[in-house]
Amino acid sequence: MMKQKLRGVVFVLLTLILSTGCSPFNTAAENTNPPKNLLQTRLAIDTAAGGSFQFRIAKNKKFFEKYGIAAETSNFAYGIDTVNALLVGQADTALAADYALVNALGKGDMTVVSALTRTNEKSATRTILFARDTIHNPEDLKGKKLGVQKGTVYEYVWAKYLEKNNIAASEVEYVPFSTPDEAIVSLQKGDMDAVWIGGALTEKFKPLKGIISFASILDSGTNVSSYLVVDTKFLKQNPNAVASILKALNEGMDYIPDHKDETAALAFKELKLPKDSVLDDLEYTNYALGFSQEDFTHLEDIKKWAESKGILKTNYDLKEKIDIEPLKQAFPDRVTYTP
């Protein structure tokens, strides 16, 4: 009798298993996890000057998963903050504009694998100099307090803008800040007199009372490019995965032009950026995936300038900090740089 009851219990269990199509040892939580063959990768992305929309779209549309990457994204205020996260082991990849990148490359074991954006004449108009309405031209900046996020490309833009207009660094005072919101408060209180702001964030500054804009980055005589940086150890252990990340980002870039409203909605959900400002920003952002001889020359010129000014404290060979093999694997036609 006992054996018959036991057989009955086993039969019921087997029936339940077969009818649900799953193992009795699986749980709902386990089923929601990414497939085990995906490589867990920590991507540090910024919230300023474009908001890293190609990363956000690539994750939202599961392009990373398509190429075998389980992407974990973390938000930081500026590109330099993503690099700092990589330096302390909080991320596997980072992104940074050229000047910040050049200053950071000697501080840790990281490698440049591709450009992400490049400034052209159209996109340059989205990086604007905002100032108190008592300032109407470069000459009026003398003796004023200039807002700058230390270590970012805007430090370089300020230096080149002042240099172009024959204003010595000793004739101004730099006021450091950490976030755009902090800059807004400082401008309104008079704790700073002028600041460079880029991308969709400019829409937060345009309505400020007593604040005007009278210059764009074109007036500084320089341009800005941003680059994808990877932890060197991660790159050596996962070269194919880095190529996969580039493929996913490329799909993100390709997806955005025909899905701008969807991108803007995602930007509002994740960053609370106004839809109209994001749509406007998308019209100007010049996404670029590749690495050219011009990219190398641009970074090398900034490096030489930083060295001449005594800003670059750590000496390094730029060529040793660039690895284009994953990019060549993913998109061989987008590499014109020769090491």
N, C-alpha and C positions, 0 to 999 in steps of 0.2 A: 504493500500500500504506500509506504514512504517513497519507494522508488518511482511509483507512478506519479505521485505528487511532484517529485523533483523534475521528472521529465516534462510535466505540464508547465512548470515555472520556466524551464529552459526554452520550451517551445514558444511561450508567450514573449520572452525576451528576444528571441531570434526574430519573431514576427515583427516586433516593434522596431528592431534594428533595420530589417529589410524594408519596412514600410516607410521609414524616415530617410533611408539612404545614407546613414551616418553611423559612426562608431559610438558606443555608449560612453567612451572615454573622452570624446570631444566636448568642448563647451562653447557657448555662444561667443565668449571673449576670444577664444582661440581662433574661431572662424573669421573674426573681424580683423585679425592681424594680417599684415602684408605677407605674401608668399615667402617661404623661407629662402628661396633662391635670389631674392632681391638684396642688393648690397645697401645696408644702412649707411647713409651719408648725411652729414650735418652741413647745411648750406647757410652761411651768414649773409644776410642781404640788408640793404639800407632802406630807409623810408624817405630820403631826401632826393631831390633832383631826378625825378623819374620814377622813384619808388620801386625799381627792379621789377617792373611789370612782366618782363619775359620769364622771370623765375616764378612769379606768382601764377601766371597762366599755365606754365609747364607743370606745376604741381597740381593745380586745380583740374586740369584736363587729363591728368595722369600720363603725361608724356614721359615723365621720369620713370614711372613704373613700366611703361612700354619698352624702355631700354634697360630694364633690370636694376633700377635705382629706387630705393625707398628713401625719398627725400624728406629730411627734417629741417624745416626752415626756421630761422630766428631773426627777429627784426632788431636793427640798430639804427641810430639816428643818421650816421654818416658812414661813408665807405671806410674811412680810417678806423672806425669802431669795429667793422667786420674784420679788418686785418688784425686788430688787437685781440679779437676773439680767437682768431686762428693762432696767434702767437702764444696764447696761454692755454691752448688745447681745447677750446670750447667749440671749435668748428674745423671742418676738413677743407672747406673752400671759403674764399672771401672775394670781395671786389673792391676796387679802389680807383680813383682818378689818378692820372699820371704823377702829379707832384707828390701826393701822399704815398703813392706806391714806391716811387724812387727813394723817399726818405725811410720807408719801412723795410725795404728789401735786405738791407744789411743787418737788421735786428734779429732775424730768425731764419729758420730753414724753410723757405717758401719759394715757389716757382711760378712764373707767369706762363700761362698756357694759351691765352687768346685775348684779343680785344673784345670789348662788349658794346661800346658806343664810341662814336667819333663825332666831334663837332664839325658841322659845316656852316655855311653862311646863314642858312635858315635857322638851324637849331641854336646858333650863337645868340640870337635875339631873345632867347628864353632865360638867359643868365643876366640879371639886371642889377645895377647899382641903385639901391634905395638910400635916400638921405633926407635929413630934416630940411624943411622948405626954406631955410636960410642959406642953403648950399645950392648953387646953380651951375657950377663949373668946377673943374679940377683944382683951380687956384684956391677956391674957397675951402678946400680940405685942409689947408695948412693950419696947424694948431688944433685940429679936431680929433675926436675919439672915433677910431675906426673899428667896427666889430669884425672879429675873425674867429673862426673855429680852428684852433691851432692844429697843425698837422694835416689839414685838408688842402685841396687844390686852391681854395680861396686865399690862402696865405700867399701862394705863388701869384695869383691873379692880382692881388693888392700890390705886391712888390713890382710886378711888371707895369701895372697901371701908373703907379707913382713914378717909376723910372721913366716911362714914356712922357710923362708930363713934368719932368724935371723937379719933382718934389722929393726931398731927402727923407729917409726913414726917421731921422731925428726931428723932423718938422711935424710929425703926427704921433699920436698915442694909440697903440693897439689895445683893444678891450676884448679879452677872450670870452666866448660863450659856448655852451654845450648843445643847445637845441634851438630850432627856429622860433619856438614860442618864447624862449628866453630873450632872443634878439628883438622880438616884437615889444616885449615889456620894456627892455632897455632903451629902444628907440623912443617909445612914448614917454618914458620918464626923463629922457635926456642923458641917460648914462652912456649912450653911444650916439654918434652923429650920422654914421653911414655904414652900410653893410651890403655885401654881395649875396644875392639869393637866386637860386636856379630852379627851373622846372615848374611843376604845378604849384609849388609852395609860393611862387610869386603872387598868386591870387590872394593869399592871406595878408600880403603887405600892401597891395594896391589900395585897399579901402582905408588904410590908416590915416587919421586926421593929422595934418601937418607934415606928411611924408610925401616926397616926390621921387621920381626916377629920371635920370638924365643920361645914362650911359649903359651900354651892353658890353659883354665880354669882348666883342670885336674891337672896342676902344682901348683894350689893354694890350693889343698887339700879340695876343697868344690864343691858343685854342686848347680844348680839353678833350681828352679821351679817357675811357675807363677800361679796366682790364680784369680778367678772371685770374685769381691766384689760388694755388692749391698747396696744401701742406706737402712738402717734398717726400716725406716718408709715405704718406697716403698715395702719392703719385707713383712712386716706385713699386708699391705693393699692388696698385690697382690701375695700371695704365689704360686698360680697356674700359674700365669704369669711367675714367675721365673723358675718354672719347664718347662714351654713352651720355654723359652729362652735357657735353657740347651738342650732341644730336638732339637731346630733349630741349635745350635752350633754343636751338635753331627752329624747332617746331613751334616753340612759344613765340618767337619773333615773327615767324610766318603767319601765325594764327591771328595776331593782334590787328593788323590792318583791316581785315574783313570782319572783325568782331570788336569794334571799339566800344560800343555800348556795354557789351558784356565785360570788357576789361575795366571800364569805368565803374561798373557796378561792383566788381571785385575789389577795386581800389577803395571804394567807399566802405565796403564791408570790413576790409582789413586795416585801412588807414584813416578812414573817415575823411578822405579828400573829396571835395565837391566834384560832382560828375562833370560839370561844364569845364572846370579847370583841367581835369584829367583828359577830357576829349581834346581840349586845346593843346595840351602838352603832347599828346600822341601825334598831333599833326607836325610837330617839330622834332621829336626825338629821332636821332639817326642811329638806329641799332646796327651793330656791325659784329660779325663773327669771323675772325680771321687774324692773321698776323703778317704784316708787310714790312718791307725794308724801311718804309717811312715811319712805321710804328717804332721800330728800333731806334731810328735816328731821332725821333721826337723824344723818347725816353732818355736817350744818351745826352741830348742837348740840355734837358732839364737837370740831369745828373751833374753835368759840367758846370752849369750855372749855380747849383746848390753848393758844389765844392768850392767854387770861386768866392762865394759869400760866406764860407765857413759854416754853412747850415748842416751839411752832410758830415756827420761825425764818424761814420763807419765806412771804411773803404771796401769796395767789392768790385768784381768784374761783372758788368751787366749781362754779358753773354752767358755766363755761368748760371744766371738766374732765370733763363728762358729755356723752355722745353716745348718745342712745337710738334713733337712726334704724335701725341694724341690727336691734335688738330689735323695733322697730315693723314692720320688714319681715318678720321671722320670726314674731313672735307679737304682733300689734297689740293684742290683748285683755289683754295683761299689762303694759301701760304706762298708768299713771294720773298720771305726773309731767308737769307742764307747765313747760317752761323759762321 
